Amino acid sequence: MCRSIKTLRPPMTPDATPEDVHAAALQYVRKVSGFRAPAAHNRAAFDAAVAAVAAATAELLAAVEVRGVTNRSSTPAG
């Protein structure tokens, strides 16, 4: 399962969307927990883990520098 998570940083993917980040986080949590869909009593923990992994991933993608590629989130719009 984890092998199918695509690379989200440039130049592999020019712009990772929040949906891309969430999908990768969901796949990771599913793999680590062993649950495709958690039982109701585990849902809050599962959802919290997905949110935490997605937040960490977004932070990483915003901070990582790739030589020869401009970080779009740090350039002014317009």
MODELLER restraints for C-alpha pairs under 7 A, 6 or more apart:
rsr = mdl.restraints
at = mdl.atoms
rsr.add(forms.Gaussian(group=physical.xy_distance, feature=features.Distance(at['CA:1:A'], at['CA:31:A']), mean=6.74, stdev=0.5))
rsr.add(forms.Gaussian(group=physical.xy_distance, feature=features.Distance(at['CA:2:A'], at['CA:27:A']), mean=6.80, stdev=0.5))
rsr.add(forms.Gaussian(group=physical.xy_distance, feature=features.Distance(at['CA:2:A'], at['CA:28:A']), mean=6.48, stdev=0.5))
rsr.add(forms.Gaussian(group=physical.xy_distance, feature=features.Distance(at['CA:2:A'], at['CA:31:A']), mean=6.90, stdev=0.5))
rsr.add(forms.Gaussian(group=physical.xy_distance, feature=features.Distance(at['CA:5:A'], at['CA:24:A']), mean=5.81, stdev=0.5))
rsr.add(forms.Gaussian(group=physical.xy_distance, feature=features.Distance(at['CA:7:A'], at['CA:13:A']), mean=6.98, stdev=0.5))
rsr.add(forms.Gaussian(group=physical.xy_distance, feature=features.Distance(at['CA:8:A'], at['CA:16:A']), mean=5.55, stdev=0.5))
rsr.add(forms.Gaussian(group=physical.xy_distance, feature=features.Distance(at['CA:9:A'], at['CA:61:A']), mean=6.41, stdev=0.5))
rsr.add(forms.Gaussian(group=physical.xy_distance, feature=features.Distance(at['CA:10:A'], at['CA:69:A']), mean=6.94, stdev=0.5))
rsr.add(forms.Gaussian(group=physical.xy_distance, feature=features.Distance(at['CA:21:A'], at['CA:54:A']), mean=5.74, stdev=0.5))
rsr.add(forms.Gaussian(group=physical.xy_distance, feature=features.Distance(at['CA:21:A'], at['CA:57:A']), mean=6.74, stdev=0.5))
rsr.add(forms.Gaussian(group=physical.xy_distance, feature=features.Distance(at['CA:21:A'], at['CA:58:A']), mean=6.85, stdev=0.5))
rsr.add(forms.Gaussian(group=physical.xy_distance, feature=features.Distance(at['CA:22:A'], at['CA:54:A']), mean=5.48, stdev=0.5))
rsr.add(forms.Gaussian(group=physical.xy_distance, feature=features.Distance(at['CA:25:A'], at['CA:50:A']), mean=5.39, stdev=0.5))
rsr.add(forms.Gaussian(group=physical.xy_distance, feature=features.Distance(at['CA:25:A'], at['CA:53:A']), mean=5.41, stdev=0.5))
rsr.add(forms.Gaussian(group=physical.xy_distance, feature=features.Distance(at['CA:25:A'], at['CA:54:A']), mean=5.21, stdev=0.5))
rsr.add(forms.Gaussian(group=physical.xy_distance, feature=features.Distance(at['CA:26:A'], at['CA:50:A']), mean=5.50, stdev=0.5))
rsr.add(forms.Gaussian(group=physical.xy_distance, feature=features.Distance(at['CA:29:A'], at['CA:49:A']), mean=6.77, stdev=0.5))
rsr.add(forms.Gaussian(group=physical.xy_distance, feature=features.Distance(at['CA:29:A'], at['CA:50:A']), mean=6.15, stdev=0.5))
rsr.add(forms.Gaussian(group=physical.xy_distance, feature=features.Distance(at['CA:30:A'], at['CA:36:A']), mean=5.37, stdev=0.5))
rsr.add(forms.Gaussian(group=physical.xy_distance, feature=features.Distance(at['CA:38:A'], at['CA:46:A']), mean=6.92, stdev=0.5))
rsr.add(forms.Gaussian(group=physical.xy_distance, feature=features.Distance(at['CA:62:A'], at['CA:73:A']), mean=6.64, stdev=0.5))
